[in-house]
Amino acid sequence: MEHADLDASIDRLAETAPADELLLRRLKKRRLALRDEIARLELLADPQEPA
């Protein structure tokens, strides 16, 4: 949910003129960190089966 909220915030901020570039970069960095965390947790929850 937080990732989706960040997506919406980034979209709204990007549409405003002029955009706050520093805030935009921070939000994008946080969104990327959350995406990496989600991927890591999904991998832990569903480990690869041995071949």
Biopython code that builds the backbone (N, CA, C, O; Angstrom):
import numpy as np
from Bio.PDB.StructureBuilder import StructureBuilder

atoms = [
    (1, "MET", "N", (0.819, -1.190, 0.000)),
    (1, "MET", "CA", (0.000, 0.000, 0.000)),
    (1, "MET", "C", (0.866, 1.258, 0.000)),
    (1, "MET", "O", (0.569, 2.238, -0.684)),
    (2, "GLU", "N", (1.940, 1.206, 0.782)),
    (2, "GLU", "CA", (2.810, 2.381, 0.839)),
    (2, "GLU", "C", (3.431, 2.662, -0.525)),
    (2, "GLU", "O", (3.592, 3.819, -0.914)),
    (3, "HIS", "N", (3.780, 1.594, -1.254)),
    (3, "HIS", "CA", (4.367, 1.747, -2.582)),
    (3, "HIS", "C", (3.364, 2.420, -3.519)),
    (3, "HIS", "O", (3.732, 3.316, -4.279)),
    (4, "ALA", "N", (2.114, 1.998, -3.472)),
    (4, "ALA", "CA", (1.079, 2.599, -4.313)),
    (4, "ALA", "C", (0.843, 4.056, -3.929)),
    (4, "ALA", "O", (0.642, 4.905, -4.797)),
    (5, "ASP", "N", (0.867, 4.344, -2.632)),
    (5, "ASP", "CA", (0.712, 5.727, -2.175)),
    (5, "ASP", "C", (1.844, 6.606, -2.689)),
    (5, "ASP", "O", (1.620, 7.743, -3.104)),
    (6, "LEU", "N", (3.056, 6.073, -2.658)),
    (6, "LEU", "CA", (4.202, 6.825, -3.181)),
    (6, "LEU", "C", (4.057, 7.063, -4.677)),
    (6, "LEU", "O", (4.370, 8.151, -5.160)),
    (7, "ASP", "N", (3.589, 6.066, -5.414)),
    (7, "ASP", "CA", (3.359, 6.234, -6.850)),
    (7, "ASP", "C", (2.405, 7.391, -7.107)),
    (7, "ASP", "O", (2.652, 8.235, -7.968)),
    (8, "ALA", "N", (1.312, 7.418, -6.350)),
    (8, "ALA", "CA", (0.321, 8.478, -6.533)),
    (8, "ALA", "C", (0.902, 9.836, -6.169)),
    (8, "ALA", "O", (0.653, 10.823, -6.861)),
    (9, "SER", "N", (1.670, 9.894, -5.095)),
    (9, "SER", "CA", (2.288, 11.158, -4.673)),
    (9, "SER", "C", (3.277, 11.663, -5.710)),
    (9, "SER", "O", (3.324, 12.856, -6.010)),
    (10, "ILE", "N", (4.059, 10.755, -6.250)),
    (10, "ILE", "CA", (5.051, 11.123, -7.265)),
    (10, "ILE", "C", (4.350, 11.647, -8.508)),
    (10, "ILE", "O", (4.772, 12.647, -9.088)),
    (11, "ASP", "N", (3.281, 10.974, -8.917)),
    (11, "ASP", "CA", (2.538, 11.418, -10.098)),
    (11, "ASP", "C", (1.956, 12.818, -9.891)),
    (11, "ASP", "O", (2.057, 13.674, -10.770)),
    (12, "ARG", "N", (1.349, 13.043, -8.727)),
    (12, "ARG", "CA", (0.768, 14.360, -8.447)),
    (12, "ARG", "C", (1.846, 15.441, -8.409)),
    (12, "ARG", "O", (1.660, 16.526, -8.960)),
    (13, "LEU", "N", (2.972, 15.146, -7.759)),
    (13, "LEU", "CA", (4.049, 16.117, -7.637)),
    (13, "LEU", "C", (4.664, 16.424, -9.000)),
    (13, "LEU", "O", (5.011, 17.572, -9.279)),
    (14, "ALA", "N", (4.799, 15.420, -9.838)),
    (14, "ALA", "CA", (5.391, 15.610, -11.160)),
    (14, "ALA", "C", (4.506, 16.485, -12.047)),
    (14, "ALA", "O", (5.004, 17.162, -12.946)),
    (15, "GLU", "N", (3.195, 16.473, -11.798)),
    (15, "GLU", "CA", (2.270, 17.263, -12.610)),
    (15, "GLU", "C", (2.262, 18.737, -12.235)),
    (15, "GLU", "O", (1.879, 19.581, -13.046)),
    (16, "THR", "N", (2.678, 19.054, -11.024)),
    (16, "THR", "CA", (2.666, 20.447, -10.588)),
    (16, "THR", "C", (3.846, 21.184, -11.216)),
    (16, "THR", "O", (4.894, 20.595, -11.482)),
    (17, "ALA", "N", (3.663, 22.455, -11.442)),
    (17, "ALA", "CA", (4.744, 23.244, -12.042)),
    (17, "ALA", "C", (5.050, 24.404, -11.113)),
    (17, "ALA", "O", (4.102, 25.088, -10.727)),
    (18, "PRO", "N", (6.228, 24.677, -10.735)),
    (18, "PRO", "CA", (7.395, 23.803, -10.924)),
    (18, "PRO", "C", (7.431, 22.699, -9.868)),
    (18, "PRO", "O", (7.013, 22.898, -8.728)),
    (19, "ALA", "N", (7.924, 21.563, -10.260)),
    (19, "ALA", "CA", (8.002, 20.412, -9.359)),
    (19, "ALA", "C", (9.176, 20.590, -8.398)),
    (19, "ALA", "O", (10.215, 21.146, -8.756)),
    (20, "ASP", "N", (8.990, 20.113, -7.185)),
    (20, "ASP", "CA", (10.053, 20.127, -6.191)),
    (20, "ASP", "C", (10.968, 18.939, -6.479)),
    (20, "ASP", "O", (10.692, 17.816, -6.057)),
    (21, "GLU", "N", (12.044, 19.194, -7.192)),
    (21, "GLU", "CA", (12.912, 18.112, -7.678)),
    (21, "GLU", "C", (13.536, 17.301, -6.543)),
    (21, "GLU", "O", (13.660, 16.081, -6.651)),
    (22, "LEU", "N", (13.927, 17.964, -5.462)),
    (22, "LEU", "CA", (14.539, 17.251, -4.338)),
    (22, "LEU", "C", (13.528, 16.298, -3.708)),
    (22, "LEU", "O", (13.852, 15.140, -3.441)),
    (23, "LEU", "N", (12.331, 16.764, -3.474)),
    (23, "LEU", "CA", (11.287, 15.915, -2.903)),
    (23, "LEU", "C", (10.954, 14.776, -3.853)),
    (23, "LEU", "O", (10.766, 13.639, -3.419)),
    (24, "LEU", "N", (10.883, 15.067, -5.123)),
    (24, "LEU", "CA", (10.593, 14.049, -6.126)),
    (24, "LEU", "C", (11.656, 12.953, -6.117)),
    (24, "LEU", "O", (11.326, 11.768, -6.162)),
    (25, "ARG", "N", (12.919, 13.341, -6.059)),
    (25, "ARG", "CA", (14.016, 12.359, -6.005)),
    (25, "ARG", "C", (13.930, 11.515, -4.745)),
    (25, "ARG", "O", (14.139, 10.303, -4.796)),
    (26, "ARG", "N", (13.625, 12.143, -3.613)),
    (26, "ARG", "CA", (13.520, 11.392, -2.353)),
    (26, "ARG", "C", (12.371, 10.400, -2.397)),
    (26, "ARG", "O", (12.513, 9.263, -1.946)),
    (27, "LEU", "N", (11.239, 10.820, -2.936)),
    (27, "LEU", "CA", (10.099, 9.907, -3.041)),
    (27, "LEU", "C", (10.409, 8.735, -3.962)),
    (27, "LEU", "O", (10.049, 7.596, -3.663)),
    (28, "LYS", "N", (11.069, 9.006, -5.071)),
    (28, "LYS", "CA", (11.427, 7.931, -6.006)),
    (28, "LYS", "C", (12.414, 6.962, -5.371)),
    (28, "LYS", "O", (12.322, 5.752, -5.582)),
    (29, "LYS", "N", (13.353, 7.484, -4.600)),
    (29, "LYS", "CA", (14.326, 6.630, -3.922)),
    (29, "LYS", "C", (13.626, 5.745, -2.893)),
    (29, "LYS", "O", (13.946, 4.562, -2.770)),
    (30, "ARG", "N", (12.672, 6.312, -2.155)),
    (30, "ARG", "CA", (11.922, 5.545, -1.162)),
    (30, "ARG", "C", (11.072, 4.473, -1.851)),
    (30, "ARG", "O", (10.975, 3.345, -1.367)),
    (31, "ARG", "N", (10.454, 4.836, -2.991)),
    (31, "ARG", "CA", (9.644, 3.879, -3.744)),
    (31, "ARG", "C", (10.513, 2.711, -4.224)),
    (31, "ARG", "O", (10.084, 1.559, -4.166)),
    (32, "LEU", "N", (11.712, 2.997, -4.691)),
    (32, "LEU", "CA", (12.620, 1.953, -5.149)),
    (32, "LEU", "C", (13.028, 1.048, -3.994)),
    (32, "LEU", "O", (13.089, -0.171, -4.156)),
    (33, "ALA", "N", (13.309, 1.629, -2.832)),
    (33, "ALA", "CA", (13.674, 0.838, -1.661)),
    (33, "ALA", "C", (12.516, -0.073, -1.248)),
    (33, "ALA", "O", (12.730, -1.231, -0.887)),
    (34, "LEU", "N", (11.304, 0.447, -1.301)),
    (34, "LEU", "CA", (10.143, -0.375, -0.962)),
    (34, "LEU", "C", (9.955, -1.507, -1.961)),
    (34, "LEU", "O", (9.626, -2.630, -1.577)),
    (35, "ARG", "N", (10.161, -1.216, -3.237)),
    (35, "ARG", "CA", (10.025, -2.262, -4.259)),
    (35, "ARG", "C", (11.051, -3.368, -4.029)),
    (35, "ARG", "O", (10.733, -4.550, -4.161)),
    (36, "ASP", "N", (12.282, -2.985, -3.684)),
    (36, "ASP", "CA", (13.315, -3.979, -3.388)),
    (36, "ASP", "C", (12.954, -4.796, -2.154)),
    (36, "ASP", "O", (13.168, -6.008, -2.132)),
    (37, "GLU", "N", (12.411, -4.150, -1.133)),
    (37, "GLU", "CA", (12.009, -4.840, 0.087)),
    (37, "GLU", "C", (10.864, -5.812, -0.196)),
    (37, "GLU", "O", (10.854, -6.928, 0.324)),
    (38, "ILE", "N", (9.910, -5.395, -1.009)),
    (38, "ILE", "CA", (8.799, -6.275, -1.383)),
    (38, "ILE", "C", (9.327, -7.502, -2.122)),
    (38, "ILE", "O", (8.904, -8.624, -1.840)),
    (39, "ALA", "N", (10.228, -7.302, -3.047)),
    (39, "ALA", "CA", (10.799, -8.420, -3.811)),
    (39, "ALA", "C", (11.547, -9.377, -2.887)),
    (39, "ALA", "O", (11.453, -10.596, -3.034)),
    (40, "ARG", "N", (12.286, -8.817, -1.938)),
    (40, "ARG", "CA", (13.042, -9.653, -0.996)),
    (40, "ARG", "C", (12.089, -10.474, -0.136)),
    (40, "ARG", "O", (12.313, -11.667, 0.067)),
    (41, "LEU", "N", (11.032, -9.851, 0.368)),
    (41, "LEU", "CA", (10.064, -10.558, 1.207)),
    (41, "LEU", "C", (9.311, -11.629, 0.424)),
    (41, "LEU", "O", (9.024, -12.702, 0.956)),
    (42, "GLU", "N", (8.994, -11.346, -0.828)),
    (42, "GLU", "CA", (8.320, -12.352, -1.655)),
    (42, "GLU", "C", (9.223, -13.553, -1.883)),
    (42, "GLU", "O", (8.754, -14.691, -1.900)),
    (43, "LEU", "N", (10.493, -13.309, -2.056)),
    (43, "LEU", "CA", (11.443, -14.403, -2.251)),
    (43, "LEU", "C", (11.543, -15.257, -0.994)),
    (43, "LEU", "O", (11.608, -16.484, -1.078)),
    (44, "LEU", "N", (11.556, -14.616, 0.167)),
    (44, "LEU", "CA", (11.613, -15.356, 1.430)),
    (44, "LEU", "C", (10.331, -16.150, 1.670)),
    (44, "LEU", "O", (10.382, -17.257, 2.206)),
    (45, "ALA", "N", (9.199, -15.606, 1.284)),
    (45, "ALA", "CA", (7.925, -16.265, 1.505)),
    (45, "ALA", "C", (7.724, -17.443, 0.564)),
    (45, "ALA", "O", (7.030, -18.400, 0.909)),
    (46, "ASP", "N", (8.319, -17.383, -0.612)),
    (46, "ASP", "CA", (8.154, -18.427, -1.612)),
    (46, "ASP", "C", (9.522, -18.835, -2.146)),
    (46, "ASP", "O", (9.877, -18.477, -3.269)),
    (47, "PRO", "N", (10.304, -19.592, -1.343)),
    (47, "PRO", "CA", (11.665, -19.934, -1.782)),
    (47, "PRO", "C", (11.642, -20.861, -3.006)),
    (47, "PRO", "O", (10.691, -21.607, -3.239)),
    (48, "GLN", "N", (12.712, -20.779, -3.757)),
    (48, "GLN", "CA", (12.854, -21.620, -4.952)),
    (48, "GLN", "C", (12.938, -23.090, -4.537)),
    (48, "GLN", "O", (13.611, -23.438, -3.567)),
    (49, "GLU", "N", (12.246, -23.940, -5.286)),
    (49, "GLU", "CA", (12.325, -25.373, -5.019)),
    (49, "GLU", "C", (13.578, -25.921, -5.675)),
    (49, "GLU", "O", (13.928, -25.526, -6.787)),
    (50, "PRO", "N", (14.257, -26.836, -4.985)),
    (50, "PRO", "CA", (15.457, -27.422, -5.600)),
    (50, "PRO", "C", (15.108, -28.220, -6.848)),
    (50, "PRO", "O", (14.081, -28.897, -6.903)),
    (51, "ALA", "N", (15.957, -28.131, -7.823)),
    (51, "ALA", "CA", (15.698, -28.806, -9.106)),
    (51, "ALA", "C", (16.005, -30.272, -9.034)),
    (51, "ALA", "O", (15.842, -30.986, -10.023)),
]
sb = StructureBuilder()
sb.init_structure("model")
sb.init_model(0)
sb.init_chain("A")
sb.init_seg("    ")
for serial, (resi, resn, name, xyz) in enumerate(atoms, 1):
    if name == "N":
        sb.init_residue(resn, " ", resi, " ")
    sb.init_atom(name, np.array(xyz, "f"), 0.0, 1.0, " ", f" {name:<3s}", serial, name[0])
structure = sb.get_structure()
